């Protein structure tokens, strides 16, 4: 299992227009956020990181909806935030209408549209948020070169865990760690 330690018991966070419960570990750049959706475009939710999250995942608890992944490198198209889905192999394939209100997160909140997958009225949602911590975590994108050697991406440290997804082609998510395969 891959595990991240948040900040212990959740506390109420009223930074956004939707009050959330947040367990945040700002030293590690990770928070777990729960909130109740209101189906309102432009709603905001406090994440407790005190830094802008580079990527986060949202899932409605107890619903078969997809795991919606926001990553700052995906950008937007047609006025909608581009996303991928953790449980699917999709490419970004255009914008996700109503997902994140075409608004980047800030150091205190992330924004929601009126999508049922991120902000269903009265839906109970969980969000896992990550912000960069120099020497500990890095989030970004790179362009492959098609060679067997691949591309060298300098993170400034040796990662213990790596997650990669091609966002221009329907392809699986790949995860690597230094415990199962030290090489």
C-alpha positions in Angstrom: 0.0 0.0 0.0 1.1 3.6 -0.6 0.2 5.7 2.4 0.4 9.4 3.2 0.2 10.7 6.7 -2.1 13.7 7.0 -2.4 15.8 10.1 -4.4 13.7 12.5 -8.0 14.4 13.5 -9.8 16.5 11.0 -10.7 20.1 11.9 -13.4 22.4 10.5 -12.1 24.7 7.7 -14.3 27.7 6.7 -11.8 29.1 4.1 -14.2 28.4 1.2 -17.9 28.9 0.5 -18.4 25.2 1.5 -17.2 24.4 5.0 -14.9 21.4 4.9 -13.2 19.0 7.4 -9.5 18.9 6.9 -6.6 16.8 8.1 -3.5 18.5 6.8 0.2 17.8 7.0 1.7 21.0 5.6 5.3 19.8 6.2 4.6 16.9 3.8 2.3 18.9 1.5 -0.7 16.6 1.9 -4.2 17.0 3.1 -7.4 14.9 3.2 -10.6 17.0 2.8 -14.2 16.1 3.2 -17.1 18.3 2.2 -20.8 18.2 1.2 -21.5 19.3 -2.3 -23.9 22.1 -3.2 -24.1 21.9 -7.0 -23.1 25.6 -7.3 -20.6 26.7 -9.9 -17.9 28.8 -8.3 -18.1 27.1 -4.9 -14.8 26.9 -3.1 -13.4 24.4 -0.5 -10.6 25.0 1.9 -7.8 22.4 1.7 -5.6 23.4 4.7 -2.2 23.2 2.9 -1.2 26.9 3.1 0.3 26.3 -0.4 -1.3 25.9 -3.8 -2.0 22.2 -4.5 -0.4 21.0 -7.7 -2.7 18.0 -8.0 -5.7 16.5 -6.2 -8.2 13.7 -6.5 -11.9 14.0 -5.7 -14.4 11.1 -5.2 -17.9 11.1 -4.0 -18.2 8.6 -1.1 -20.6 5.8 -1.6 -21.3 6.7 -5.3 -20.1 4.8 -8.4 -18.8 8.1 -10.0 -15.2 8.3 -11.2 -12.2 9.5 -9.3 -11.6 13.0 -10.8 -7.9 14.0 -11.1 -6.9 17.7 -11.3 -3.3 18.4 -12.2 -2.1 21.9 -13.0 -0.2 20.7 -16.1 -3.5 19.6 -17.8 -4.7 23.2 -18.4 -8.1 23.7 -20.0 -9.9 23.7 -23.3 -13.2 25.1 -24.5 -13.5 27.0 -21.3 -13.4 23.9 -19.1 -10.8 22.4 -16.8 -9.0 19.4 -18.3 -9.0 16.4 -16.0 -8.2 12.7 -16.1 -9.9 9.9 -14.1 -7.8 7.7 -11.8 -10.0 4.7 -12.5 -9.9 5.1 -16.3 -7.3 5.1 -19.1 -8.8 8.2 -20.8 -6.8 11.0 -22.3 -7.8 14.6 -21.4 -10.0 14.6 -24.5 -11.2 18.2 -23.9 -12.5 20.0 -20.9 -14.5 18.6 -18.0 -17.6 20.8 -17.9 -18.5 21.8 -14.4 -15.6 20.0 -12.7 -13.4 22.8 -11.3 -15.1 25.9 -12.6 -12.1 26.5 -14.9 -10.3 28.0 -11.9 -6.9 27.0 -10.6 -6.6 26.3 -6.8 -5.1 28.9 -4.5 -3.0 28.5 -1.3 -6.3 28.2 0.7 -9.1 26.8 -1.6 -9.9 24.8 -4.7 -12.8 25.7 -6.9 -15.8 23.5 -8.0 -18.2 23.7 -10.8 -21.6 22.1 -10.7 -20.6 18.6 -11.9 -22.1 15.6 -10.1 -18.6 14.1 -10.0 -17.1 16.9 -7.9 -20.1 18.8 -6.4 -23.3 16.9 -6.4 -25.9 18.6 -4.2 -25.8 16.9 -0.8 -23.1 14.5 -2.0 -20.4 13.6 0.5 -17.0 14.0 -1.1 -13.4 13.2 -0.2 -10.4 15.1 -1.7 -6.8 14.1 -1.5 -4.6 17.2 -2.1 -0.8 17.5 -2.7 1.4 20.6 -2.8 5.1 20.6 -3.6 7.6 20.5 -0.9 11.2 21.2 -2.1 13.4 18.1 -1.7 10.4 15.9 -0.9 7.8 16.1 -3.7 7.5 17.4 -7.2 4.6 17.5 -9.7 4.8 18.4 -13.3 4.9 17.1 -16.9 7.5 16.1 -19.4 7.6 15.1 -23.1 8.8 11.6 -23.9 11.4 11.0 -26.5 10.5 7.5 -27.7 13.8 6.0 -26.8 14.5 3.0 -24.6 16.6 5.3 -22.3 13.6 7.7 -21.9 13.9 11.3 -20.7 15.9 12.4 -17.7 13.7 14.6 -15.4 15.7 16.3 -12.6 13.5 16.5 -9.5 16.2 17.7 -7.2 16.0 14.5 -5.1 15.6 10.7 -5.6 11.9 9.8 -5.5 10.6 6.9 -3.5 7.3 6.8 -5.4 6.5 7.9 -9.0 3.1 8.1 -10.7 3.0 8.7 -14.5 0.1 9.0 -16.9 0.1 9.9 -20.6 -2.5 12.6 -20.9 -2.6 12.8 -24.7 -3.4 9.2 -25.4 -5.8 6.7 -23.6 -3.2 4.8 -21.6 -3.0 3.2 -18.1 -1.6 4.9 -15.0 1.9 3.6 -14.1 3.2 3.7 -10.5 6.7 2.8 -9.4 8.3 2.7 -5.9 11.6 1.9 -4.4 10.3 -0.8 -2.1 8.9 -3.3 -4.7 11.6 -2.6 -7.2 14.7 -0.8 -5.8 16.2 -0.4 -9.3 
